[in-house]
Amino acid sequence: MTIPGVNAILILGILAPIVLIGIIFPVLVAKSLHRSKRIFLVLVICVIGWSISLTLMYTTSSVSYIPFLRNLSAAFDILSYPTIIYFYIIISRSITMIERNDKLIAATLYLIAIIYFGVIAFVFPVNINDIAFNDSGHLFIIKANYVVAQKIYFLFLLPYVLIVLYNTYHTLTHLKDKRNLPAYFVVFIGIVLSSLMSAFIEFVTPLNSVHVAPSSNSLSTLCIVIATGYAIYRFDYYRIDSPKVIRCVLDSISASTILTDPFKKIVYANNCAIELFALEDDYEALALDEIFNNPNYNNSEFSISTNIKAKQLKLTSLIDQSVKYFNLSETTLKDDSGQLYGYFYSFTENTALVESKNKLKSAYDNLEKEIKLRTYDLIHKTDILNTYNNQLRKELMRRKSMEEKIRELAFKDSLTGLDNRRKFIDSIEEIFLKTNLSQSHALVFLDINDFKTLNDNLGRDFGDEILIHTADVLRNYFDDDILLARLGSDEFAIFFTNYGSLQKITDKLIALFNVLSIPQLYDNLTLTTSYSAGIAFFPMHSDSAERLINLAEIACREAKKLGENRFMSFKNEYQVELEQRFRTINKLKRAIAKKEFILHYQPQVVMTEQGYRITGLEALIRWQDGDKLISPGAFIKVAEQSKQIIEIGRFVIAQAIEDISKLNKEYNLSLTLAINISAIQLADEFLYKTLNDALTTYDVDPKLIELELTESVLVSQATSATSLINRFVNLGVKIAVDDFGIEYSSLNYLKTLPINRIKLDMAFIKGIGKSERDETILEIMLQLGNRLNLNVLAEGVETPEQLDFLTSRNCIDIQGYYFHKPMSYQNLIDNNIIGPNGAEHKL
């Protein structure tokens, strides 16, 4: 068989290394930081070695060198296979985030290659007798056992093929991080193309006793080299080796932290940073400058200004112009070779320190001006030297006294005299440094219940008296070795060093609550104040003072749910619930911005002789989150706590009034509309304007609107909300009591507030036919409504038995699944619930 000429072989041997070096160069200068670059270089060296050794074999003038050069080229060729597969596995690990034993994988892959090389080098060697020359004088090799060697070659490839197939299946079924998926597919396509080329050369090329020279099968390896180089250069493949560990570490840090890539695009932000900068779920790849250089990035409460050189972040409240300062720390992340990984940013609040420094500087400046003026007089008026000496002495004493006061201001709470947050944390951290592993400490977070309500209703001076009293009780109750602090507002902290046992702390807290709960006389008003407390332990829960305070505060929130004067120890599930709450808050921000909320309407009916007539609709909100329709029970509580209910409520009012206007005008009806209002919405100063504007815009009679308020809202907001409720009533809007009889036994609001309707809660309706007690309560509430001349509506009616019970007692206003489930505006029309025939229906 004719072989290629010497010139072609020389070109192959010279150009292949040049081409491969051309592939290496852009990879070397690429921004990749991962060890994949080192594996890639091994692969390129294998192909270059194969190219040069193969060229020397077919162009050498000495026949004795040919067997050695043949084995050398085979060695480089064989080593390229495990190198390719190892690189492929390394990429898949960054996608699945599953740790593997790299040394064991590499050893297995290269052991297969070494075994195969031993077989072809020693079992099927090339002897001088196998070498011949054609008529042109060019070399070729005769292999009598070539078919057997080929079978062994494909036995060698089989485990690699199985490894690639298994790794591909495992990667695609365990996707965690898709950012390296493009690079993974490029390398996979390179492997497939290489395999197809190899199969073509080995099977389609006619097989006979003469082997084609040079062995062009190894040329298929170039596909892998090109694909691997392109993957590294094009997709910038780099990963920090243990993403799960790094994210856990960042989330455990109490400060706000952000990890970026070399181009300062965000790779990961912990929960504190997400809350501080109000980052959305898709914050990854967001440039840090988009936050720092935008004075109000995605945040309706604060404007942001950053001084990178001064390493300081400043947040200014858009509500009360208060300022918070954060220390900005930037750390450059590099690998062992000095190449850049990215940047690590940490933001730690230092407002108290900055304000103290500013006050100290101002005092120094004023003092310096005074000294300069007096020094001038001293120089030019020697006759009053003695007088000025005395004054200067007094001034220096005053200056020293001022410095002490400023120092005290920096570390003490000015109202209570207790340590402030900064001093408290510094003291705890100092204790931690001296603590051995056998010691344990406890931190108690103490909070005054309903302090804001007391402060708002009775005045700030009254609230200050409560805070001072609390601080005095703490000082008198605990020994001097117990650290006490006022952390802010109505929050206090107690730190027990080497506390001994949990029972000791619980006994002390029970006794403390008993003392704090003794009624006190404040400005001729006797008041009993209640408290809640949370406990966190060092080192069980954290070895950071700031983190320990946060965990104790979380436990305190859980204790509040149990009632007055209760305390709880921190549990990990509290942190999970808090993180879920933060995620829900961020999702609600996105939902509000993208208008993902929709309204469903449940008809309210009145029974007639022929059946029933729909008299009104209750507007019920739903959250369309992609393909999921989320009911309000899953997000309303969080929306109320975060005050996002105000924005959501404005949407409900506007949309519901627009829909009822269209229905009434199109079908000539007078349907009423019931809208639920929460306590947070009643505090919205724009609530009245929102409702009035919607009524004017869509030309709706206010008498058709009914605002539903729960008993808890009417009782807790009786004083503050009365004026607003009266404004609604004067406008013509009706007021209904929702969930009547469930939450409060007080009926005083029925006497003092202009209520039009009470809605019997479905909890009582479900008891019809099952509980005589529920039926008796229902009869009493129906009689109460009739005696007070109030309309009574029963909600949650689902069975004929429940309907018969109610109608037999003259309760004909009904709402429930027995008649209609909540549905969209369009379904009301499409299902002929409301239409050209009006709202009359037969049973």
N, C-alpha and C positions, 0 to 999 in steps of 0.2 A: 504494500500500500504506500502511496506517495505521502510524504510528510511535508509540512510547511518549510519554506526556505530559511536559511540562517538569518537573513536580514529580518524576516518577520519575527523570529524568536528573539533576536536582539532588541527589536522594538518593544516586544512584550516585556522583556526583562528591564528595560530602561524606563519606559513610559508608565508601567504599573506603579512603581514606587513614587514617581512624580505625581501621578493622579491621586494616589492615596495621601501623599503629604498635602496636596491641595485640599483634600477632604478634612485632614486633621486640623489645618490652620484655623478655619473659622470656628471649629469646636473648641480649640484651645483659647481663643479670644472671646468666646461666648460667655454670657453671664451665668452659665451653669456652675453650681458649687458642689454637686453631688459626686460621690465616688464612682458613679457611672462613667465619668470621663476616664478614670484610670483603667476600667475594664475595656472601654472602647479603644484605648491606646494599645492594650495587649492584643486585641483583635486585629488592629491595623498592622502591628508588628508581625503577626502570624502570616497575614496575606503578603506583606512585603518580603518576608523570609521565603515563603513558598515561591514567589515570582522570581526572585534572584537565584535561588538554588535550582529551580527548574530550568531557567535560562542557561546557567552554567553547565547543567547536565547535558543539554542538547547541543551545546556549542564547544564543549571541551575537546581537546585533541588527544587526551589520554583516556583510553578505555578503562583503565584501572580505577579512575575516580568516579565512574558512573554509578556503581552500586551505592557508594556512600552518599553521593548527591541525590540519588533517587530516594534513599531513606530520609535524608534531611528535608527534602521538599514534602515528603509524605508526613513527617512529624509536624511541620508547620501547618499543613492542610488539616490534619486530624485535630490539632489543638484549637483550631478556630471554631469547631463545633461546640465543645463545652463552654467556650467563652461567650459565644452567641446566646446559648440557652441561659447561662448565668445572668447575663445582662437583661434578658427578657423577664426572668424571675424577679430581679431587683426592681424593675419598673412596676410589676404587678403588686409587689408588696406595698409600694407607695399608694396604690389605688385601693387595696383591700384593708390596709392598716393592720395586717396580721403579721406578727413577728415570727420569723423563722430562724433556724440554726444555720447561718450563712456558711460556717466552716464545714459543716456536715454536707450541705448541698454542693459546695464547690468540690469537696473531696470525692463525692460520688460521681459527679459529672466528669472530672478529670481522670478518675480511676478507669472508667469505661474506655476513654480515649487511649490511655496507656496500654490497656490490655489489647486493644485492636492494633496499636502500633507494634506491639510485640509479635502479634500473629503475622502481620504482613512483612515485618522485617526479618523474622527468624524462621517462620514456618513456610512462607512463600517468598523467599528472597529472590532478587534479580542477580543472576550469575553472569560472568563474562560471556559464557556460552549462549546466553539469551540475547546478546547484543549483535546487531547486524547493521550493514550500511546498504543503502540503495545505490542505484546507478549514479546518482549525483554526488555520492559520498556522504550523505547525511545519515544520521543515526536513527534507528528505530529499534524497538524492543519486541522480542517474540516471547509470548507467555503461553505455554502449553496448558497451564492450569488456570487460565484467566477466568473461566466460567465459575470455578470453585471460589476464586478470590472475590468475584462479584457477589456471590451469595453471602460470603462473610461480611462484605462491605455493607450489605443491606441489613444483616443481623446487627451490625454495629450501629446503624442509623435507627433501628426499631425502638430501643429504649428512649432515644432523644425525641422521636416522634410522639411516643406515648406521654413523655413528660410535658412536651409543648401542648398537646391536646388537653391533658388534665389541668395544667396551669391555666390555660385559656378558659376552660369551663369553670374552674374555681374562681377565677378573677371576675368573670361576668356575673356570677351568682352571689358575689360578696362585695359589691361595689360600695365603697364608703366615700372616697374622695375622687371626683371625676376630673379634676384638673389635669392629671397626667394621662388621661384616657387617650387623647389624640396621639401622644408619643408612643403609647402602648400599641395602638392599631398600626402605626407606621412600621414599627419593628415587626409586628406580626405579618403584615403584608410582605415585608422584605423576606421573612422566613419562607412564606408560601411561594413567592416567586423563585427564590433560590432552590426550593425543593422541586418545583416544576422544571426549572432549567436543568437540574441535576438528573431528573428522571428522563428528560428528553435526550440528554447526551448519552446516558447509560443504556437506554432501551431502544430509542428510535434509531440512533446510529447503529449501523449493522455490526453485529458481533462476529468476530472471527479470531483467529490466532494471533493476529497482529494488532497491537494496541496503538491507537492514534496518538501521535506525538506532536506537540506536547499535550499532556493530559489536561484537556480543557474543562474537565468536570469541576475543578477547583475555581474556575472563573465564576461559577455561580455564587461563590462566597462574596464577590464584589457587591451583589445585591444587598446582602446584609450590612456590609460596611457603609454603603451609601445610605441605606435606610436608618441605620443607627446614628450616623453623623447628622443626618437631616433632622432626626427626632430631637437630638440634643440642641442643635443650633436653632431650629425653627420654633420648638415648643418650650425652650428654656427649662428643661427638666431638672428640677432641684427640689429636694424635700428635707426637712429636719427629720432625723431618723426615727424619733419616737413622738409622733404628733399627739397621741392620746396622753402620754405622760406630760408633755409640755402644756396641753390645754388644762389638765387637772391642776398643774402647778399654778398657772395663771389664774384659774378660777378660785384657788385657795388664798390668793393674795387679796388683802382687804383694800389696797389702793387700786385706783383705776389704771389698767395696763393695756397697752396696745402693741402688737407685734406686726412689723411691716416687712416687705421684701426690700431688695436693694434700691428700688425706685420709690420707696416710701408709700407704697400702696398697701392697704391694710390686709394682713393675712388672718389675724385673729384678735379679737377684743374680749376681755373678760366681762362678767356681768356688771361690775361696777362701772366700767367704761361705757358699756351699752346704755346704762341708765344715765350717766353724766352727760353724754353727748347725744342722747336720744337716737341711737343708731337703729336702723331698720334691719330686718332679717337679711337683706341682700347687701350688707355693708362691705363684704369682702371685695377686694380690688378697688375700693374707694380710696382716692388719694388723700393723704393726711392734710394737704393744703386746702382741700375742699371744705374741711372743718375749720382749720385755723384761720384761713383768710376770708371766711364767710362770717360776718358779725352775728348772724342769727340762724346758723345752720340747723334746720329741722327742729327748732326748739322755740316754743311760744312764750317761755318764761324768762329766758336768759339771753343776753348777747355775749359773744365770746371775743376776747382779744388776747393775742399771744405775743410774748416777747421771747423768742428762742434764745437770743444772746444772754438775756437776763435769767433764762430758765424759769419763766413764770407764766402761768395761765390765769387770766382774770375773767370771772363771770359776773356780769352786772344784771341784777333783776330788773326786768321791764315793768314790774308791778310796783315795787316800793324803792327801787334804785339802790337796794342793799348790794354789797360787793362781797364776793368770796374769792380768795386767792388760793392757787394750787402751785406747789413746787413741781416743775417740769424736769424730769430726768431723762436724758437720751443716752442709750448705750449702743455702741456699734458691735455687731455680732460677726465674728470672723472664724474661719476654720483653722486647723493647725498650720496650713500653708499660707495663711494670711489673706485668703480670698474672702470677699464680703458675702455674708449670709443675708443680712438685713439689719433692722434697727429695732430696739426695744425701748418703749416709752412708758414712764410711770408718772402718775399725777397724784400727789399727796397734798391734802388740804393743809394750809398753814396760815389761815386768815388771822388767827389770834396773834401769831408771831409778827406778821407784817404790820398789823394795826399797832402793836406795841412798839415796834421799831419806828413807825411813823410818828407816834406820840412822843417817843424819846427824842427823836431828831428835832421835832418841833420845839420841845422844851429846851434842848441844847442850843438851838438857833436863837431862841428868845433870850436865853441866859447870856450867850455870847454877845448879843447886841447890847444888853444891859451892862455887861462888864466893859465893853469897849467905850460906851458912853461915860461910865464912871472912871475908867482909866484915864480918859482924856481930861476929865475934870481934875483928876488926881495930879496929873502932870502939870497942868496949867494953873492950878490953885493950891499951892503948897500950904497956904494958911489953914486949910481945912483937912490937912493930911490925916491927923489923928481921927477925925470924925469919919473920914472915908475908910480908914483902916478897920474901924469897928463895923462899918456898914459892909465892907468886903468880907469880913469874918462871918457876919450874919448871912451874907449872900452865899458864901461857900457852904455854910451849915444848911441853908435852905435848899441849895443845890443837891447836897447829899441826901437830905430828907426827900426831895422830889425823886431822886433816882430810886430810893427805896420804895416809894409809893408806886412808881412806874413798874419796878420789878414785881411788886405785889400785884399790880393791875394785870401784868402779863400772865401771872400764875394763879391768881385768886379770883373767885366770883365776887363781883362788887356788891351784890345784893345780900348773899347769904354768908359770905366769908369762907365758904368751903373751897377746896381746890377746884380749879377749872379743868376742862377736858384735857388740855395739853399737859398740865402738871400731873394730873392723875395717870395719864398714859406713860409719861416719863418715869414716874415713881414705880409703876408696875414693871416696866421693861427693866429697870435697875434691879428689882427683886428677882426677875426671871434669870438675869445674868448670874446671880449668886445662888440660884436654886440647883440642888442636885436632883438626880433622877428619882429618888425615893420620896420627894416632897410633892404635895399637891396643893393647889390654891383654888379658890372659888371667887367668882365675880357675880354680884347681884345687881341687876338693872331694875330700878324702882321707878314707877310712873304713877302720877296722880290721875285718877279716872275723871273724865269729863272736865278737865281743867280749862280747856278753851271755852266751853259753855259758861263756866263760872266767871271767867275773865271777861267775856263779851257782855254778859248780862249784868254783872255786879261791878265791873270796872277794874282797871289795871291795879289800882292801889289795893283793892281787896285781894286780887290774885297774888300780889307781892307779899301780903300778910300770910297767906297760906304757904307760900314757898319758904318764908323765913321761919314759920312755925315748924315745917317739916325738917328743915336743916337743924333747928335747935333740938328737936326730938332725937335726931340721928346722933348729934354730938353728945347729948346727955346719956343716950342709951348704950352706945358702944365705947369700948376702951380706946385709949390713945393709939394702940398698935393697929387698929382697924382703919384702913384708908377710906375716906369719904370724899365725894365730889358731886358737884352739880354739873351735869354734862350739857345742859341746855334746856331752856323753856321749863317744862315740868318734869324733867328727867334727872334722876339721881343715881349714883353708883356706890356700891359698898364692896370692898375687896378684903377677903379673909385669907391671910397667909397661913399655910400649913394647917388647914382647917380641921384635920383629924377625921371627921365622919360627916356624912350627909345629914344624919339625924340631928347633929349639933346645929347645923345651919338652919334646918327646917324649924327646930324649936325656937331659935332666935327670931326667925321671920314671923312665926305665929305670935310670939310675944310682942314683936315690934308692931304688927298690924293692930293688935289689941290697944296699944298705947296711941298709935296714930288715929284710931277710930273713935277716941274719946271726943265727944262734942266740944267745940271751941266757940268762944264768943268773939265775933269779929264785928266791930262797929255796931253794937246793939243787935247783931244777928247771930243766933246760935246755929252752927253748921257742923254736920258730920261728913268728913271727907273719906273717901275710899281709895284704895291703892291696888296696884297689880305689880308683880315682880317676876323676873325670869333669871335663871341661874345657868352659868356656863363654867366649865372646869378646865384648869391647866394641870397637866398637859393633855388631858383626855380629848378635849374638843379643839384646842388650838394653843400654840405657843406664842401667839402674837396678841398684844394688849388690844389693839384696835379691832382685830378679828373677834376676840373674846367678847368685847362690848357689843359688837354686831350680833353675835349668836345669842347673847343674853337678852338683847332687845327683841329678837325673833321669838324667843321663849316667852317673853313678857306679853307679846301680842296674843300668843296662844292662851296664856293665863286669863287675859281679859275676856275671852270668849266663855270662860267658865263662870264668870260673875265677879262680884266685888271681893277685895282682899284675898285674892288667890295667887298662887305662884306655881311655876312649872320649871322643870329642868329642860335644857335644850335636847332635842332629838333630831337626828339627821333628816327625818321626813319633813320637819318644819322647813329646812332649807330647800328641799325639793319643791314644796308648795310655794315658797316665796319665788323661786326661779320660774315656776310655771306662771305665777301672777305677773312677773316682769314680762315674760314672753307674751302673755295675753294682752297686757297694756300696749306693747309695741305693735302687736297685730291689730289691735283696735285703732291705733293711730293710722295704720295703713288702710284699714277698712273705711275709716271716716274720710281719708284723703281720696280713696278710689271709689267712694260711694257704693260700698258693697252691701249696705243695708236695704231691706225691702219690707213692705208692710203686708200682712195678712189681716183679714177682717172676719170676725165671728158675729153672725146675725143675733140680735136680741129680738124676741118675739112676744106678742101678746095673744093669748088664746081667744078664739072666737067660736061661735056656734058651729060653723062649717069646718073649722080647722085652726089655722093660726095666721097672723099677719106680722110680717117683719116691720118693726118700728124703728130699729136703729142698728148700728154696727159698732163693735168695739175694735179699735186699732191695736194690733199686736205686732211687735217688731220681730224680724228674723234676720239672721246674718248669712248672706250667700257667700261662703268662703270656698271659692272654686266650685267643685261639684257637691260640696256638703252644704246642707241647709241647717244652720245651728239655731237652736231655740234660745230664748232669752235667759233661761235658767243657767246656761253655761257661761254667760259673760256679763249680765246686768250688775251683779254684785261687784265685780272688779271695776266695771265702768263707773259705778257710783263712788267707790273708794278712790279712784283716780280722777273723779270729777269729769270724766269724758262723757258722762250721761247728759251733761248740759248740751254739748254739741249734738249728741244723738237725739236728745229730746226736741231740739229745734227742728231737726229734719222730720221727725215724726209729726209734729204739729203742722208744719207746712204741707207735707205730702198728704196727710190724712184729710186735711181741710180741702185741699185741691180735689182729691178723689170724691169726697162726699158732695162737693159742689157739682162735679160733672154728673154723678149719678142722679141727683135730685133734679137738675135742669133737663137732662136728657129724657128721663122717664116721668117727669112732673110729679115728684115725690117730696116728702118732708121727713126723710130719715134723719134720726139723731146720730151723733158721733160721740163715742166715749173714748177719752184719751187718759192713760195712766200718767200720773205726775209723782215723782219721788221727792223726798225731803231735800236732796241736793238741788233739784230744779227749783224748788220754792225759794232757795237762797239766791237764785240767778236774778240779778236786777233787770235783765232784759226779757224775762219770761212774759210779762204782761205785754210788752211791745211786740214780741214775736207772735203771740196769739192774735193780738188786735190787728197787726199788719196783715196776717194771713186771712183773717175774716174780711178785711177791706179789699184785699187783692182779689179774692175769689168770690166776693159778694155772697157771703154766707151769713144767715141770721144767727146771732150769738145764742139765741134760745135753743138752737139745735145742737149746741156743744155742751158736753158733760165731762167735767174733769174728775177722774177717780183718784181719791187719796185714801191710803190705808189708815187704819186706826192709829198705828204707831206714829205716823206723820202728824196726824191731827192732835195727838196728845203731846208729843215731844216738841212740836213747833206751834203749839196753841198760841203762845204769846207773840212770837215773831212773825207768824204767818197770817194772823187774823186780819191785819190791814190789807194784805195782798188778796186774800180770799174775798173780802168785802168788795174790793175793786172789781174782781171778776164777776161777782154777783150783780153789782151795779151796772156792769156792761151787759148783763143778760145771761151770762153763762151759768149753768147749773153745777152743783157740787154733789158728788156721790161718795159714800163711804164703802171702800172695797174691803173684802175679807172680814165682814162685820162679825164680831163675836169671837174672833180667834186670838187677838193679841192682848187687848186691854179690857179690864172689867169696868173702868171708869166710863160713865155715860154723860159726864158733865159737858163734853163738847157738843152733844146733841142739843143741849140747851143754849149754849153760847154761840155756836156757829150756824150759819144759814145753810143747813143740809137739806137737799131735795130728795135724795134716794139713799137707801141702804141696800147693799148686795150681800145676800146670805152666802157664806163660804161653802164650797163644795164638800168640805170635811164633814159638815152636818148633813148635807144632802145624801152623802154616801151611807149614812146611818139609817136612812128610812127603810123600814122592814127588817132591820138588823138590831137596832138599839132603841129601846123605849126612851132612854135618857135623851138621845139625840132628837127623837121625835118631839119630846116634851119641850126641849130647848127651842126647837124650831117654832112650835106653836106659840111660845112666849114671845119670841122675837117678832113673829107675824102680828101678834096682838099689839106689841109695843109700837111697831111701825104704823099700824092703823090708828092707834090712839094719838100718836104724834102727827098724824096726817102726812106721813112720809110714804113715798112710793117704795115698794119692796120688790126686789128682783132676785130670783133664785138662780145661781150659776152652777154649772157642773151637772145638770140634769142629763141622765143617760138612759134611764129605763122607764117603761110605762108606769110601773108601780110608783116611782118617785113623782112622776107627773100627776098621777091621780091623787096622791097624798096632798100635793101643793094646791091643785085646782079645787079640791074639796074644801080647802080652808081659805078660798078666795085669793090665792096667790096666782095671778094669771100672767105676770111678767116673768119670762123664762129665758135662760141662755144655757146651751149645752150641746153635747154631741148627739143627743137624741134627735135634735132638729138639724143642726149643721155644724161641721167642723170649721175651724179657721181656714180661709182660702184667700188666694190672691184676688185683686180687683177684677182681673180679666175672667177668672173662673166664676166669680159671682154672676157675670153676664152670660158666659158660655154655658153654664149649667142651669140657666133660667132661674137662678135664685132670685135675681132682680132683673126685670126686663120690661118689655112692652105691656105685659099684663099686670104690671105693678108688683106688689110684694105679698099678694094673697096666696095662701097655700092650703091644700086640704090634707088631712091626716089619712 
